[in-house]
Amino acid sequence: MTTHRDEEIGALLALIVHDLRNPAAAISANASFLGDVLGKIDDADAREAFDDVKSALSDLVLGLEQVSAIAQWLSGRAPALASDGDVLAPLRALHAKYPHVVLECSATPPVAARCGNGVARVVEILLANSAQHARSSPAKVVVRRDGARIAVEVCDGGAALAPEYREAAFTLAGQQRIKGELGGRYGRVAGLLVVRLFADAMGATVEADGTDGAAVFRLWLDAVE
């Protein structure tokens, strides 16, 4: 069997993502047009079908971004992030996209080292995980200060990641282990692995916590005074 280097696999994945982004963008543009048209039609079934298309398209675009992050990692490159920044500003922008999610902040000022746009990316992936595993429970994002660190927590009412999976879930090998397992909370397109890749790029750590009915994913960032 031929063995390929990680760099080659990463480059191939990056090429595939590049090729798929164009049709995804075309679908998105046409979906916006169709949304305007359907807005003038009094057909509940058509609107429901269109909402399903929009949701699937959002999942596809997020999945492509996650594959892109994995491709960078396999190629030996960390995800491109900005420098120190306000943690709350990108989360407020994300909240506009997910208005049903509660956003709480008790950190003043919530400025973290090397967070760039990585915090919003991590939180969006974790919100997708909540939608996948806790559909009947609205998620909540909490930002708080704890000494020299800032915690960003994504909480929901689903089953918590089981203790025996809390380390493996953020690793490459662990994706196969948690897939389909009760308490595994596998995120589509290796979501929890990508969360860890972004955390590493920010010099941050990510952990799973909580109990069933009060699940928590927590990102720890270094605060900037």
ChimeraX attribute file (.defattr): number of C-alpha atoms within 10 A of each C-alpha:
attribute: neighborCount
match mode: 1-to-1
recipient: residues
	/A:1	3
	/A:2	4
	/A:3	5
	/A:4	8
	/A:5	10
	/A:6	14
	/A:7	16
	/A:8	13
	/A:9	15
	/A:10	22
	/A:11	16
	/A:12	14
	/A:13	21
	/A:14	22
	/A:15	13
	/A:16	15
	/A:17	19
	/A:18	13
	/A:19	11
	/A:20	14
	/A:21	15
	/A:22	11
	/A:23	11
	/A:24	15
	/A:25	13
	/A:26	10
	/A:27	15
	/A:28	17
	/A:29	12
	/A:30	10
	/A:31	17
	/A:32	12
	/A:33	11
	/A:34	12
	/A:35	16
	/A:36	10
	/A:37	10
	/A:38	15
	/A:39	11
	/A:40	8
	/A:41	11
	/A:42	9
	/A:43	10
	/A:44	10
	/A:45	9
	/A:46	13
	/A:47	15
	/A:48	11
	/A:49	11
	/A:50	16
	/A:51	14
	/A:52	12
	/A:53	15
	/A:54	17
	/A:55	11
	/A:56	12
	/A:57	17
	/A:58	13
	/A:59	16
	/A:60	16
	/A:61	16
	/A:62	19
	/A:63	18
	/A:64	20
	/A:65	18
	/A:66	24
	/A:67	20
	/A:68	22
	/A:69	24
	/A:70	26
	/A:71	26
	/A:72	20
	/A:73	18
	/A:74	19
	/A:75	19
	/A:76	12
	/A:77	14
	/A:78	17
	/A:79	20
	/A:80	14
	/A:81	15
	/A:82	13
	/A:83	12
	/A:84	17
	/A:85	19
	/A:86	18
	/A:87	27
	/A:88	22
	/A:89	14
	/A:90	16
	/A:91	21
	/A:92	14
	/A:93	11
	/A:94	17
	/A:95	17
	/A:96	10
	/A:97	11
	/A:98	13
	/A:99	10
	/A:100	11
	/A:101	18
	/A:102	14
	/A:103	18
	/A:104	14
	/A:105	16
	/A:106	11
	/A:107	19
	/A:108	12
	/A:109	16
	/A:110	23
	/A:111	22
	/A:112	26
	/A:113	21
	/A:114	22
	/A:115	25
	/A:116	20
	/A:117	21
	/A:118	22
	/A:119	26
	/A:120	20
	/A:121	21
	/A:122	22
	/A:123	21
	/A:124	21
	/A:125	23
	/A:126	24
	/A:127	24
	/A:128	18
	/A:129	21
	/A:130	27
	/A:131	17
	/A:132	15
	/A:133	20
	/A:134	20
	/A:135	14
	/A:136	12
	/A:137	15
	/A:138	16
	/A:139	26
	/A:140	18
	/A:141	22
	/A:142	17
	/A:143	22
	/A:144	18
	/A:145	20
	/A:146	13
	/A:147	8
	/A:148	11
	/A:149	20
	/A:150	27
	/A:151	25
	/A:152	27
	/A:153	25
	/A:154	26
	/A:155	26
	/A:156	28
	/A:157	21
	/A:158	24
	/A:159	20
	/A:160	25
	/A:161	25
	/A:162	21
	/A:163	14
	/A:164	11
	/A:165	18
	/A:166	19
	/A:167	14
	/A:168	18
	/A:169	28
	/A:170	23
	/A:171	18
	/A:172	15
	/A:173	11
	/A:174	19
	/A:175	23
	/A:176	14
	/A:177	15
	/A:178	22
	/A:179	16
	/A:180	11
	/A:181	12
	/A:182	12
	/A:183	19
	/A:184	23
	/A:185	26
	/A:186	25
	/A:187	24
	/A:188	17
	/A:189	19
	/A:190	22
	/A:191	26
	/A:192	25
	/A:193	23
	/A:194	26
	/A:195	26
	/A:196	21
	/A:197	26
	/A:198	25
	/A:199	23
	/A:200	14
	/A:201	18
	/A:202	27
	/A:203	14
	/A:204	22
	/A:205	18
	/A:206	22
	/A:207	16
	/A:208	21
	/A:209	17
	/A:210	18
	/A:211	15
	/A:212	15
	/A:213	14
	/A:214	14
	/A:215	22
	/A:216	26
	/A:217	22
	/A:218	22
	/A:219	23
	/A:220	21
	/A:221	27
	/A:222	22
	/A:223	24
	/A:224	16
	/A:225	10
